[in-house]
Amino acid sequence: MEKQKADILEFKEMKQQGKKITMVTAYDYAMMSQVDQSDIDMILVGDSGAMTMMGYESTVHIDLDTMLVFCKAVANAGKHTFMVADMPFMTYEIGPEQAMINAGRMIREGRMDALKLEGGERIADTVAALVRSGIPVMGHIGLTPQSSAQLGGFKVQGKNLQSAKQIVKDALALERAGAFAITLEAIPSPLAKIITETVQVPTIGIGAGNNCDGQVLVIHDLLGLFDRFTPKFVKRYANFGEDMREALNTYAREVRDGVFPDKEHSFNMSQDLLEQLQNELKNEGIL
């Protein structure tokens, strides 16, 4: 049976039924083609592509036009998987009007099903405006990489009373604003449990323990394709980086040894045609 794309109502039903939601990142056609044939429910065209695809040190360096390139490539392959995209840094912080213009481009040109914004109470009005315009929005609280400098770096959030209470308030503000789901990043598992049991919309955890309604991982981390740093919450399910290096080294060795390409991977021509070609080239003084 062909996989069917879920929608935001189904994700809410999954929460109510206790069914876990699965999510990974994707940034290009080839990777998304594989994800789309898998059992993954939802993908994120993440601004993490700034690091995994472009080699930057943080997510803030990716701009809207670059994100749109990634979105378009993913959308070309995303036939059966719900697609969410990060709104890049400084494309929505100024206010609802700026966010509406940029979000419209990501939905219309990028062909995404929904968008993700970082922040809680401080961006609730913007989330509400986007939702009123018909754009599904996923929230993102806890560790918010776009503002990690203000948070003291990539550190676990909600480890003191004031911070933990604020994250709960952020979740409630996003739910009131109409967010259909909320990503909880790098917060203590008990805090994620409180939020998950308090809000009626699904929570998607990344470094937030197993009490969330779903989980998301960066696909390059999951597959062993990115090793500049590995957060504690990442589990590696494959080691494609090592496999790729081995394959590339084997290819290089076979080319140098004259093993590749062999007859199986080459095209041939009839002996008669070859002789005729050689004769004509000799007659014309080319050979």
C-alpha positions as CSV (number, residue, x, y, z in Angstrom):
1,M,0.0,0.0,0.0
2,E,1.4,3.4,-1.0
3,K,2.3,5.7,1.8
4,Q,-0.2,8.6,2.3
5,K,0.8,12.1,3.4
6,A,-0.5,12.9,6.8
7,D,-1.9,16.4,7.7
8,I,-2.1,18.5,10.8
9,L,-5.4,17.0,11.9
10,E,-3.9,13.5,11.7
11,F,-0.9,14.6,13.8
12,K,-3.3,15.8,16.5
13,E,-5.1,12.5,16.3
14,M,-1.8,10.7,16.7
15,K,-1.1,12.6,19.9
16,Q,-4.6,11.7,21.2
17,Q,-4.1,8.1,20.4
18,G,-0.6,7.9,21.8
19,K,1.0,7.2,18.4
20,K,4.5,8.6,18.1
21,I,5.3,11.0,15.2
22,T,8.6,10.6,13.3
23,M,10.5,13.4,11.7
24,V,13.9,14.0,10.1
25,T,15.5,16.8,8.2
26,A,16.0,16.8,4.4
27,Y,17.6,19.4,2.1
28,D,17.9,18.0,-1.4
29,Y,16.1,15.9,-4.0
30,A,18.2,12.7,-3.6
31,M,17.9,12.5,0.2
32,M,14.2,13.4,0.2
33,S,13.5,10.7,-2.5
34,Q,14.7,8.1,0.1
35,V,12.8,9.7,3.0
36,D,9.7,9.8,1.0
37,Q,9.8,6.0,0.5
38,S,10.4,5.4,4.2
39,D,8.1,5.2,7.2
40,I,8.9,8.8,8.3
41,D,5.8,11.0,8.9
42,M,7.2,14.4,8.5
43,I,10.4,16.2,7.3
44,L,12.0,19.5,8.1
45,V,13.9,21.5,5.6
46,G,16.0,22.9,8.4
47,D,18.1,25.9,8.6
48,S,20.6,23.4,9.9
49,G,21.4,23.1,6.3
50,A,23.6,26.1,6.9
51,M,26.0,23.7,8.7
52,T,25.3,20.3,7.1
53,M,25.0,21.5,3.5
54,M,27.1,24.7,3.4
55,G,29.7,24.3,6.2
56,Y,28.8,27.4,8.3
57,E,29.3,27.4,12.0
58,S,25.6,28.2,12.8
59,T,22.2,28.4,11.4
60,V,22.1,32.2,11.2
61,H,24.1,32.4,8.0
62,I,21.5,30.9,5.7
63,D,19.2,33.3,3.9
64,L,15.8,33.1,2.5
65,D,16.8,32.6,-1.2
66,T,19.1,29.7,-0.2
67,M,16.3,28.1,1.9
68,L,14.0,28.4,-1.0
69,V,16.5,26.4,-3.2
70,F,16.5,23.6,-0.6
71,C,12.7,23.7,-0.2
72,K,12.1,23.5,-4.0
73,A,14.5,20.5,-4.3
74,V,12.8,18.7,-1.4
75,A,9.3,19.5,-2.7
76,N,10.1,17.9,-6.0
77,A,10.5,14.6,-4.2
78,G,8.2,15.0,-1.3
79,K,5.0,13.4,-2.6
80,H,4.0,11.3,0.5
81,T,5.6,13.1,3.4
82,F,4.4,16.2,5.3
83,M,7.0,19.0,4.7
84,V,7.9,21.7,7.2
85,A,10.5,24.4,6.6
86,D,12.4,26.7,8.9
87,M,12.0,30.4,8.4
88,P,15.6,31.7,8.4
89,F,17.0,34.1,10.9
90,M,15.7,37.7,10.5
91,T,12.9,36.8,8.1
92,Y,10.1,37.0,10.7
93,E,11.5,38.8,13.8
94,I,10.7,42.3,12.7
95,G,7.0,41.7,12.8
96,P,4.0,40.0,11.3
97,E,4.1,42.0,8.0
98,Q,7.7,41.0,7.3
99,A,6.9,37.4,8.3
100,M,3.8,37.3,6.1
101,I,5.7,38.3,3.0
102,N,8.5,35.9,3.5
103,A,6.3,33.0,4.6
104,G,4.2,33.5,1.5
105,R,7.2,32.9,-0.6
106,M,8.2,29.8,1.3
107,I,4.7,28.3,0.9
108,R,4.1,29.5,-2.7
109,E,7.6,29.1,-4.2
110,G,9.0,26.5,-1.8
111,R,5.8,24.4,-1.9
112,M,6.0,23.6,1.8
113,D,3.1,22.3,3.8
114,A,4.0,24.3,7.0
115,L,6.6,26.6,8.4
116,K,8.6,26.5,11.7
117,L,9.5,29.6,13.7
118,E,11.7,29.8,16.8
119,G,10.5,31.6,19.9
120,G,7.6,31.5,22.3
121,E,5.7,34.5,23.8
122,R,7.8,37.0,21.9
123,I,6.7,35.8,18.5
124,A,3.2,34.6,19.4
125,D,1.5,37.5,17.6
126,T,3.4,36.7,14.4
127,V,2.5,33.0,14.7
128,A,-1.2,34.0,15.1
129,A,-1.0,36.3,12.1
130,L,0.4,33.5,9.9
131,V,-2.2,31.0,11.1
132,R,-5.0,33.5,10.4
133,S,-3.7,33.8,6.9
134,G,-4.0,30.0,6.4
135,I,-0.3,29.0,6.9
136,P,0.2,26.1,9.3
137,V,2.9,27.0,11.9
138,M,5.1,24.7,14.0
139,G,6.6,26.4,17.1
140,H,10.1,25.9,18.4
141,I,11.2,26.5,22.0
142,G,13.8,25.6,24.5
143,L,17.2,25.8,22.8
144,T,16.5,28.0,19.8
145,P,19.7,27.9,17.6
146,Q,19.0,31.2,15.8
147,S,19.3,33.0,19.2
148,S,21.8,30.7,20.8
149,A,24.2,33.6,21.5
150,Q,21.7,35.1,23.9
151,L,21.2,31.7,25.5
152,G,24.9,31.3,26.2
153,G,25.6,28.9,23.4
154,F,24.2,25.5,22.5
155,K,23.3,24.5,26.1
156,V,20.4,22.7,27.7
157,Q,17.6,25.1,28.6
158,G,15.1,25.1,31.5
159,K,17.5,24.0,34.1
160,N,16.4,26.6,36.7
161,L,13.0,27.5,37.9
162,Q,12.7,30.8,36.0
163,S,13.8,29.3,32.7
164,A,11.7,26.2,33.0
165,K,8.6,28.2,33.9
166,Q,9.2,30.5,30.9
167,I,9.4,27.5,28.5
168,V,6.0,26.3,29.7
169,K,4.6,29.8,29.2
170,D,6.1,29.8,25.7
171,A,4.4,26.5,24.8
172,L,1.1,27.8,26.0
173,A,1.5,31.0,24.1
174,L,2.2,29.1,20.9
175,E,-0.8,26.9,21.4
176,R,-3.0,29.9,21.9
177,A,-1.6,31.5,18.8
178,G,-2.6,28.5,16.7
179,A,0.6,26.5,16.3
180,F,-0.3,23.0,15.2
181,A,2.8,21.5,16.9
182,I,5.8,22.6,19.0
183,T,9.4,21.5,18.8
184,L,11.1,21.1,22.2
185,E,14.9,21.3,21.9
186,A,17.5,20.5,24.5
187,I,15.3,20.7,27.7
188,P,15.1,18.2,30.6
189,S,12.9,15.2,30.0
190,P,10.6,15.9,33.0
191,L,10.0,19.5,31.7
192,A,9.1,18.1,28.2
193,K,6.7,15.7,29.9
194,I,4.9,18.6,31.7
195,I,4.6,20.5,28.4
196,T,3.4,17.5,26.4
197,E,0.7,16.8,29.0
198,T,-0.3,20.4,29.3
199,V,-0.8,21.4,25.6
200,Q,-3.3,19.8,23.3
201,V,-1.0,20.0,20.2
202,P,1.8,17.5,19.5
203,T,5.3,18.1,20.8
204,I,8.3,17.1,18.8
205,G,11.4,16.5,20.8
206,I,15.1,16.8,19.9
207,G,17.1,16.3,23.1
208,A,14.0,16.5,25.2
209,G,13.5,12.8,26.2
210,N,11.0,10.2,25.2
211,N,7.9,11.8,26.7
212,C,7.3,14.0,23.7
213,D,4.7,13.1,21.1
214,G,7.3,12.7,18.4
215,Q,11.0,13.0,17.7
216,V,13.1,14.8,15.1
217,L,16.8,14.3,14.2
218,V,19.1,15.9,11.6
219,I,19.4,13.3,8.9
220,H,23.2,13.8,8.5
221,D,23.6,13.1,12.2
222,L,21.4,10.0,12.1
223,L,23.2,8.6,9.1
224,G,26.8,9.4,10.2
225,L,27.4,12.0,7.5
226,F,28.3,14.9,9.7
227,D,31.0,14.6,12.4
228,R,32.1,18.1,13.1
229,F,30.3,17.8,16.4
230,T,27.8,15.3,17.8
231,P,25.2,16.5,20.4
232,K,24.5,14.1,23.3
233,F,20.9,13.5,22.1
234,V,22.0,12.2,18.7
235,K,21.8,8.5,18.0
236,R,23.7,7.3,14.9
237,Y,21.7,4.6,13.0
238,A,24.2,4.2,10.2
239,N,27.8,5.2,9.3
240,F,27.4,6.4,5.7
241,G,30.3,8.7,6.0
242,E,32.7,5.7,6.5
243,D,30.9,3.8,3.7
244,M,31.2,6.7,1.3
245,R,35.0,7.1,2.0
246,E,35.5,3.4,1.4
247,A,33.6,3.5,-1.8
248,L,35.4,6.6,-3.1
249,N,38.8,5.0,-2.2
250,T,37.9,1.8,-4.0
251,Y,36.8,3.8,-7.1
252,A,40.0,5.8,-7.1
253,R,42.1,2.6,-6.8
254,E,40.3,0.9,-9.6
255,V,40.7,3.9,-11.9
256,R,44.4,4.1,-11.2
257,D,44.8,0.3,-11.7
258,G,42.9,0.3,-15.0
259,V,40.2,-2.0,-13.5
260,F,37.4,0.5,-14.1
261,P,35.7,0.9,-16.5
262,D,35.6,-2.7,-17.7
263,K,33.6,-4.1,-20.6
264,E,30.5,-4.3,-18.5
265,H,30.5,-0.5,-18.0
266,S,31.6,0.5,-21.5
267,F,30.0,0.7,-24.9
268,N,31.2,-1.2,-28.0
269,M,30.9,-1.0,-31.8
270,S,31.0,-3.7,-34.4
271,Q,34.4,-4.8,-35.8
272,D,33.2,-4.0,-39.4
273,L,32.2,-0.4,-38.4
274,L,35.5,0.0,-36.5
275,E,37.5,-1.1,-39.6
276,Q,35.5,1.1,-41.9
277,L,36.1,4.1,-39.6
278,Q,39.8,3.4,-39.4
279,N,40.1,3.1,-43.1
280,E,38.3,6.4,-43.8
281,L,40.4,8.2,-41.2
282,K,43.6,6.9,-42.7
283,N,42.4,7.9,-46.2
284,E,41.8,11.5,-44.9
285,G,45.2,11.6,-43.3
286,I,43.8,11.8,-39.8
287,L,45.4,8.5,-38.7
